[in-house]
Structure formats: C-alpha cells, structure tokens
Amino acid sequence: MEKPAIAGGTPVRDTKIFYGHQYLDEADYEAVLRVLKSDYLTCGPEIGKLEEKLCELTGAKHAVLVSNGTAALHVACMAAGIGENDEVITTPITFAASANCALYCNAVPVFADINEKTYNIDPDSVEEHITERTKAVVAVDFTGQSTEIDRLKEICQKHGILLITDGAHSIGTKYKGQPTGSLADMTTFSFHPVKTVTGGEGGAVMTNDDALYQKLLLARAHGITRDASLMSKEPDGPWYYEQVDLGYNYRMTDIQAALINSQLDKLEKFKARRKEIVKRYDEAFSQLPQVVVQQEIPESDTTRHLYILRINPERLTIDRRQFFDALAAENVCCNVHYIPVYYFPYYQKLGYKKGLCPKAEKLYEEIISLPLYYAMTDQDVEDVIAAVKKIAEYYQK
C-alpha cells in the first residue's frame, strides 16, 4: 500500500503559517491617515516625494509611479515603442504580466529558457531567440535575485534592442554593489502586499533616459500634458492641457504613495530579516539530499522576495504535489511560483505549446515556495524547517 501524502504523527505546529504576508506598523497607519486628512488624495505631494525617494534608493535618474506592477510593464513597453508583430523575449517562470505586457502592445512574447541553477532567464537562450523582429527583452529578477545584467546588456546593445528588467521581486537587491533600478534601460517595481514593501497595490518604472521618461509620463496619464514645449499651440490659460498621445489612467494615489514612503523607511530592516531567514533555510536544506537549494550568482546581493525549494525526485518516493500537501498537513501553507506562462489556455489558443523551454518546465514540476516574510518569528522558521525535514526523511528513497 502507498504511503499517504502526510508524514504521520502530530503536525509540527498547531496554527497555519502562510507563504507571504505584509507588515504594517503605526508609522504606516499614521502616514495614510495624514493623507486622508489632507487636501490631496491623488496627484498630490506624496507622489513626488516617493519618486524622489525611489531615485535616491536606486540611483536612477527618473521614477514614474503607476497604479500597479502590471501597469509599469505596460507603460515600459509603450515607451520602448513596442508595436504590432514586434517580438519581446522573456522568461516563462514569472507572473503572466511579464509576457502580457507585450500582448497589450500587439507584440509577440517569445520565451527563452532558464538557468537551471539560478532559475533566472539564461542569457545564452535569450541570444538564441533574437530575430530581426526582436524589440526588447523583459528579464525578470526571479525571487529577488538579479539577472546576469552585464551579459544581458551586452547582448541587447549588440543587437540594438532595449533591456527592461521586471524588478517586482528585487527592490533592495544590488548587483555588483549597485541597486536594481538603474541598471537596465527601464526597471519596473511592484508594491503588491506580498512584496518586500507594499502600498496595497502600486508600481513604478525607473529609467536614466530622458526621452523614455517623457514617454512614460504620457503613457500613465491619458497621453495628456501641461508641458507647453510638447503642445501644438500656445496655452489659452493656466487651465490648458493637450492630449498628444494615447495613454491610460495608470496614476497612483497619494494614499498608496504615503504607505510606500513609510514602508521604504523600514526597507533596511526588512532586507536584514529576510536575509536572516534565507540564510537559516539554506543552512538547513543544503544538508538534505531530498531537496535542492536555489543558487545565486556572486554578483547579486539579494533581498529575497520568495524562497524556492526544489524537490529531488530521485531521492523521494512522492512528487511535488504530495510534498506540497504533506506540508499543508503540517500547517505550513506554501505556494508555487510559477506555472510556465505559455501553459495557460489563453497562450495555448495563441499557438504556444509545451516543450518550448525544457529546463523551465522541469523546474515547475519540482518547486515549492516556502514561507518568507519580515514578521516570521524564529520559531516559525524552525517549524518550516522541521516540517520539510520530517517529510523529506519520511519519504526518502
């Protein structure tokens, strides 16, 4: 008889722990309340304050705030001039928005395979997929680890294409000592609740390029400008504005910006705690032959958004789903990041088929996202480790 997908005995903990959770304190509440009592709920001073703070944090020249991380990717593609039948290379191991942003511009997402040790997009695979139609690469800092940015920049410059980094996971990460956000032609951030800092929702695009910056400003706000230098006629008065392009209402509110401003004041302690947890996990799991720990490139000083544990099918009698269920039975509630984008029915209808990226597809079958967030206690961390060890040892071949 097969063993059930539980490790038997009493669960390692009585209460459930989830894979991610925001952390808010009194300073956050007060920051939001100040805005609610002010004259501006949107288009107010918190927006400029946050854009300035993000530039200081990353070293980028410009920041453009938007309503969420998906909007950030969309306006980045718009600013890059991506259009019908252009190709945009990205990774399948990401949230769908990293590829959907190309579809929003009537372009074609092209999926490059991953590095099987770091799980980030493989620069060699990127170069293999470049054609005369390639307009940009959207490289994802998966789990928070920086991509091989130097190699990707070299490839993009060689072929005359733009490099956009999806930094939704990597705020606080550094590459060769330089923060993510100023390294690519454009970098996008997300402030979703499970990210390192949150605004409930919200996003940003960082760039050093003045021309891209102007295009981003138009794209986020209906294509409307009050800049007289961009207008077709002399303004009729101080109320005058013109729509000079087709844009969207992707503006962030001052409520969100105030919360993110407050959260960024805690970034250093958020980073430190996440690194402590990752270090403890790595120490524990690197000793287990039944699982595999994600590797990092030495250039990346990573603030990890996700902790990915990969099971080793050759050393276990159960598969990923059973391992996942066994963790849930121990009250450790995990997730999986990510289903390869082209597996989704919508992409299948567009003609994408399984088999495009063998390394990414194999990775998907074997990964679990363990709990990782600032407010985890040391006991929470040890409980997760105990649950993984209990299951790995119970089901070892």
C-alpha positions as CSV (number, residue, x, y, z in Angstrom):
1,M,0.0,0.0,0.0
2,E,1.3,3.5,-0.9
3,K,2.0,5.8,2.0
4,P,-0.4,8.8,2.3
5,A,0.8,12.3,1.5
6,I,1.4,13.0,5.2
7,A,4.4,12.3,7.3
8,G,2.3,10.9,10.2
9,G,2.1,11.9,13.8
10,T,1.3,15.3,15.3
11,P,1.8,18.3,13.0
12,V,4.9,20.4,13.7
13,R,2.7,23.4,14.6
14,D,-0.9,24.0,15.7
15,T,-1.6,27.1,13.7
16,K,-1.2,27.7,10.0
17,I,1.6,29.8,8.5
18,F,1.3,31.2,5.0
19,Y,3.9,31.8,2.4
20,G,3.8,35.6,2.5
21,H,2.2,38.5,4.5
22,Q,2.6,42.2,4.6
23,Y,3.9,44.0,7.7
24,L,2.4,47.3,8.8
25,D,3.1,49.4,11.9
26,E,1.8,52.6,13.5
27,A,4.0,54.8,11.2
28,D,2.3,53.3,8.2
29,Y,-1.2,53.9,9.6
30,E,-0.3,57.5,10.5
31,A,1.1,58.1,7.1
32,V,-2.1,57.1,5.4
33,L,-4.2,59.0,7.9
34,R,-2.3,62.2,7.2
35,V,-3.2,61.9,3.5
36,L,-6.8,61.1,4.3
37,K,-7.0,64.3,6.3
38,S,-5.1,66.4,3.7
39,D,-6.3,68.3,0.6
40,Y,-4.9,65.7,-1.8
41,L,-5.9,62.1,-2.2
42,T,-4.3,61.8,-5.6
43,C,-1.8,63.9,-7.8
44,G,-0.5,65.4,-4.6
45,P,2.9,65.8,-2.8
46,E,3.3,62.2,-1.7
47,I,3.8,61.2,-5.4
48,G,6.8,63.5,-5.9
49,K,8.2,62.5,-2.6
50,L,8.1,58.8,-3.4
51,E,9.5,59.3,-6.9
52,E,12.4,61.2,-5.4
53,K,12.9,58.6,-2.7
54,L,13.0,55.8,-5.3
55,C,15.6,57.6,-7.3
56,E,17.7,58.1,-4.2
57,L,17.3,54.4,-3.3
58,T,18.2,53.0,-6.8
59,G,20.5,55.7,-8.2
60,A,18.2,56.0,-11.2
61,K,17.6,59.5,-12.7
62,H,13.8,59.2,-13.1
63,A,10.9,57.4,-11.4
64,V,7.4,57.2,-12.8
65,L,4.8,55.9,-10.4
66,V,1.8,53.9,-11.7
67,S,-1.1,52.0,-10.3
68,N,0.4,48.5,-10.1
69,G,3.3,46.4,-11.4
70,T,1.4,45.3,-14.5
71,A,0.8,48.9,-15.5
72,A,4.5,49.5,-15.0
73,L,5.4,46.8,-17.5
74,H,2.7,48.0,-20.0
75,V,3.9,51.7,-20.0
76,A,7.5,50.5,-20.2
77,C,6.7,48.6,-23.4
78,M,4.8,51.6,-24.7
79,A,7.7,53.9,-24.0
80,A,10.0,51.3,-25.8
81,G,7.9,51.8,-28.9
82,I,6.9,48.1,-29.0
83,G,4.1,47.6,-31.5
84,E,2.3,45.1,-33.8
85,N,4.3,42.0,-34.7
86,D,7.4,43.1,-32.7
87,E,8.9,40.4,-30.5
88,V,9.6,40.7,-26.8
89,I,11.8,38.0,-25.2
90,T,11.0,37.0,-21.6
91,T,11.1,34.0,-19.2
92,P,8.2,31.6,-18.7
93,I,8.9,31.3,-15.0
94,T,7.2,34.5,-14.0
95,F,3.8,36.0,-13.4
96,A,1.8,36.4,-16.6
97,A,2.2,40.2,-16.7
98,S,5.8,39.9,-17.8
99,A,4.6,38.4,-21.1
100,N,1.2,40.0,-21.2
101,C,2.8,43.5,-21.5
102,A,3.9,42.5,-25.0
103,L,0.4,41.4,-25.9
104,Y,-1.0,44.7,-24.7
105,C,1.1,46.4,-27.4
106,N,0.0,43.8,-30.1
107,A,3.5,42.3,-30.0
108,V,4.6,38.7,-29.7
109,P,6.0,37.2,-26.4
110,V,9.0,34.9,-27.1
111,F,10.0,32.6,-24.2
112,A,13.7,31.9,-23.5
113,D,14.7,29.1,-21.2
114,I,16.2,29.5,-17.7
115,N,19.4,28.8,-15.9
116,E,18.6,25.5,-14.1
117,K,20.6,26.5,-11.0
118,T,19.6,30.2,-10.5
119,Y,16.1,29.9,-12.2
120,N,16.6,33.2,-13.9
121,I,16.5,33.7,-17.6
122,D,19.5,32.3,-19.4
123,P,21.4,35.0,-21.5
124,D,22.5,32.4,-24.0
125,S,18.9,31.3,-24.6
126,V,17.9,35.0,-24.9
127,E,20.5,35.5,-27.7
128,E,19.4,32.3,-29.5
129,H,15.9,33.7,-29.7
130,I,16.7,37.1,-31.1
131,T,15.4,37.8,-34.6
132,E,15.1,40.9,-36.8
133,R,11.7,41.4,-35.2
134,T,13.0,41.5,-31.6
135,K,12.4,44.9,-30.0
136,A,13.1,44.3,-26.3
137,V,14.0,41.8,-23.6
138,V,11.9,41.7,-20.4
139,A,14.2,39.9,-17.9
140,V,12.7,39.0,-14.5
141,D,14.7,39.2,-11.2
142,F,13.0,36.0,-10.1
143,T,12.7,35.6,-6.3
144,G,14.7,38.9,-5.9
145,Q,18.0,37.7,-7.4
146,S,19.4,39.9,-10.0
147,T,19.6,38.6,-13.5
148,E,23.0,38.4,-15.2
149,I,22.6,42.0,-16.1
150,D,26.0,42.7,-17.6
151,R,25.6,39.8,-20.1
152,L,22.1,40.8,-20.9
153,K,23.1,44.4,-21.5
154,E,25.9,43.3,-23.8
155,I,23.5,41.1,-25.8
156,C,20.9,43.9,-26.1
157,Q,23.4,46.5,-27.1
158,K,24.9,44.2,-29.7
159,H,21.5,43.7,-31.3
160,G,20.2,47.2,-30.8
161,I,17.3,46.3,-28.6
162,L,16.1,47.6,-25.2
163,L,16.5,45.8,-21.9
164,I,13.6,46.1,-19.5
165,T,14.1,44.4,-16.1
166,D,11.0,43.3,-14.2
167,G,12.1,44.0,-10.7
168,A,8.8,43.2,-9.0
169,H,10.7,40.9,-6.7
170,S,14.0,42.7,-6.3
171,I,13.6,46.1,-4.6
172,G,16.6,46.3,-2.2
173,T,18.7,43.9,-4.2
174,K,22.1,45.0,-5.5
175,Y,24.2,43.9,-8.5
176,K,27.9,44.4,-8.1
177,G,27.1,46.9,-5.3
178,Q,24.6,48.9,-7.4
179,P,20.9,48.8,-6.6
180,T,18.5,47.3,-9.1
181,G,16.5,50.1,-10.7
182,S,19.3,51.9,-12.5
183,L,21.0,49.1,-14.4
184,A,18.7,48.5,-17.4
185,D,17.1,50.8,-19.9
186,M,14.0,50.6,-17.7
187,T,13.2,48.7,-14.5
188,T,9.7,48.1,-13.1
189,F,8.7,47.6,-9.5
190,S,5.6,46.2,-7.8
191,F,4.2,47.1,-4.4
192,H,1.7,44.3,-4.0
193,P,1.1,43.2,-0.4
194,V,3.4,40.1,-0.5
195,K,6.3,42.2,-1.9
196,T,9.1,43.4,0.4
197,V,7.4,46.9,0.7
198,T,3.8,47.5,-0.1
199,G,1.3,50.2,-0.9
200,G,-1.6,47.7,-1.1
201,E,-1.0,48.0,-4.8
202,G,1.2,50.2,-6.9
203,G,4.1,50.1,-9.3
204,A,7.0,52.2,-10.7
205,V,9.2,52.5,-13.7
206,M,12.8,53.6,-13.2
207,T,15.0,54.9,-16.1
208,N,18.0,57.1,-16.7
209,D,16.8,58.0,-20.2
210,D,15.2,61.4,-20.6
211,A,13.3,60.5,-23.7
212,L,11.9,57.3,-22.2
213,Y,10.9,59.3,-19.1
214,Q,8.8,61.7,-21.1
215,K,7.0,58.8,-22.9
216,L,6.3,57.1,-19.6
217,L,4.7,60.2,-18.2
218,L,2.4,60.5,-21.1
219,A,1.5,56.8,-21.1
220,R,0.5,56.8,-17.4
221,A,-1.9,59.8,-17.7
222,H,-4.0,59.6,-20.9
223,G,-1.3,61.0,-23.1
224,I,-2.1,64.4,-21.6
225,T,0.4,67.1,-20.9
226,R,0.6,70.6,-19.4
227,D,4.2,71.0,-20.7
228,A,4.0,73.9,-23.2
229,S,7.0,72.5,-25.1
230,L,5.0,69.4,-26.1
231,M,1.9,71.3,-27.2
232,S,0.8,72.2,-30.7
233,K,-0.4,75.7,-29.8
234,E,0.1,78.4,-27.2
235,P,-1.8,77.6,-24.0
236,D,-5.1,79.5,-23.7
237,G,-4.5,79.9,-19.9
238,P,-3.3,78.1,-16.8
239,W,-6.1,75.6,-17.2
240,Y,-5.0,74.5,-20.6
241,Y,-3.7,71.0,-21.5
242,E,-3.4,68.8,-24.6
243,Q,-3.7,65.1,-25.3
244,V,-0.7,64.5,-27.5
245,D,-0.7,60.7,-27.5
246,L,-3.0,57.8,-26.4
247,G,-2.3,56.9,-22.8
248,Y,-4.1,55.3,-19.9
249,N,-5.2,56.2,-16.4
250,Y,-2.4,54.4,-14.6
251,R,-1.9,57.0,-11.8
252,M,-1.0,56.1,-8.3
253,T,-3.0,57.7,-5.4
254,D,-1.3,59.7,-2.6
255,I,-2.8,57.2,-0.2
256,Q,-0.7,54.4,-1.8
257,A,2.4,56.6,-2.1
258,A,2.3,57.6,1.5
259,L,2.1,54.0,2.6
260,I,5.1,53.1,0.3
261,N,7.1,56.1,1.6
262,S,6.6,54.8,5.1
263,Q,7.4,51.2,4.2
264,L,10.6,52.3,2.4
265,D,11.8,53.8,5.7
266,K,11.8,50.2,7.0
267,L,13.5,48.7,3.9
268,E,16.8,48.1,5.6
269,K,15.3,46.1,8.5
270,F,13.0,44.2,6.0
271,K,16.1,43.3,4.0
272,A,18.1,42.2,7.1
273,R,15.3,39.9,8.4
274,R,14.6,38.3,5.0
275,K,18.4,37.6,4.6
276,E,18.5,36.0,8.1
277,I,15.6,33.7,7.2
278,V,17.1,32.7,3.8
279,K,20.5,32.0,5.4
280,R,18.8,29.7,8.0
281,Y,16.8,27.9,5.4
282,D,19.9,27.5,3.2
283,E,21.9,26.1,6.1
284,A,19.2,23.6,6.9
285,F,18.1,22.5,3.5
286,S,21.6,22.2,1.9
287,Q,22.1,19.2,4.2
288,L,19.1,17.4,2.8
289,P,19.7,15.3,-0.3
290,Q,16.0,15.1,-0.9
291,V,15.7,18.8,-1.8
292,V,17.7,21.3,-3.8
293,V,18.5,24.9,-2.8
294,Q,18.4,27.7,-5.4
295,Q,21.9,29.0,-6.3
296,E,22.8,32.7,-6.6
297,I,25.3,34.4,-8.8
298,P,28.1,36.1,-6.7
299,E,27.3,39.5,-8.3
300,S,23.8,39.6,-6.7
301,D,23.4,40.8,-3.1
302,T,19.8,39.6,-3.0
303,T,16.9,40.7,-1.0
304,R,14.8,37.6,-1.5
305,H,11.1,38.0,-2.1
306,L,10.5,34.3,-2.5
307,Y,12.2,31.2,-1.1
308,I,12.0,28.4,-3.6
309,L,12.7,24.8,-2.5
310,R,13.1,22.3,-5.3
311,I,12.4,18.6,-4.5
312,N,14.8,16.0,-5.8
313,P,12.6,13.3,-7.4
314,E,15.5,10.8,-7.5
315,R,15.7,10.8,-3.7
316,L,11.9,10.9,-2.8
317,T,9.0,8.5,-3.2
318,I,6.5,11.3,-3.6
319,D,6.1,14.1,-6.2
320,R,5.8,17.8,-5.7
321,R,2.0,17.8,-5.2
322,Q,2.3,15.2,-2.5
323,F,5.1,17.1,-0.8
324,F,3.0,20.3,-1.0
325,D,0.0,18.5,0.6
326,A,2.2,17.0,3.3
327,L,3.5,20.5,4.2
328,A,-0.1,21.7,4.4
329,A,-0.9,18.8,6.8
330,E,1.9,20.1,9.0
331,N,0.2,23.6,8.9
332,V,2.9,25.0,6.6
333,C,0.9,26.6,3.7
334,C,3.0,27.1,0.7
335,N,2.6,28.2,-2.9
336,V,4.2,27.5,-6.3
337,H,5.9,30.2,-8.4
338,Y,5.3,29.9,-11.3
339,I,3.3,27.9,-13.7
340,P,5.1,28.5,-17.1
341,V,3.2,31.3,-18.8
342,Y,2.6,29.5,-22.0
343,Y,0.9,26.6,-20.2
344,F,-2.2,28.8,-19.8
345,P,-5.2,28.2,-22.1
346,Y,-5.1,31.7,-23.5
347,Y,-1.5,31.3,-24.6
348,Q,-2.3,27.8,-25.9
349,K,-5.0,29.4,-28.1
350,L,-2.4,31.7,-29.5
351,G,-0.4,28.7,-30.6
352,Y,2.2,28.2,-27.8
353,K,2.8,24.6,-26.9
354,K,4.6,22.7,-24.1
355,G,8.2,21.8,-24.9
356,L,9.4,25.4,-25.6
357,C,11.6,25.7,-22.5
358,P,12.5,22.2,-21.1
359,K,14.5,23.5,-18.1
360,A,11.7,25.8,-17.1
361,E,9.1,23.0,-17.5
362,K,11.1,20.6,-15.4
363,L,11.7,23.2,-12.7
364,Y,7.9,23.9,-12.5
365,E,7.3,20.2,-11.7
366,E,9.6,20.3,-8.7
367,I,9.3,23.6,-6.9
368,I,7.5,24.9,-3.8
369,S,7.6,28.4,-2.4
370,L,8.1,28.3,1.4
371,P,7.0,31.0,3.9
372,L,9.2,34.1,3.8
373,Y,8.3,37.4,5.2
374,Y,9.5,40.0,7.7
375,A,7.2,39.2,10.6
376,M,8.1,35.5,10.8
377,T,9.4,34.6,14.2
378,D,12.5,32.3,14.7
379,Q,10.1,29.6,15.9
380,D,8.1,30.0,12.6
381,V,11.3,29.5,10.7
382,E,12.3,26.4,12.7
383,D,8.8,25.0,12.3
384,V,9.1,25.3,8.5
385,I,12.5,23.6,8.6
386,A,11.2,20.8,10.9
387,A,8.2,20.2,8.6
388,V,10.4,19.9,5.5
389,K,12.9,17.6,7.2
390,K,10.1,15.4,8.6
391,I,8.6,14.9,5.2
392,A,11.9,14.5,3.3
393,E,13.1,11.9,5.7
394,Y,9.8,10.0,5.9
395,Y,9.5,9.8,2.1
396,Q,13.2,9.3,1.2
397,K,14.1,6.6,-1.2
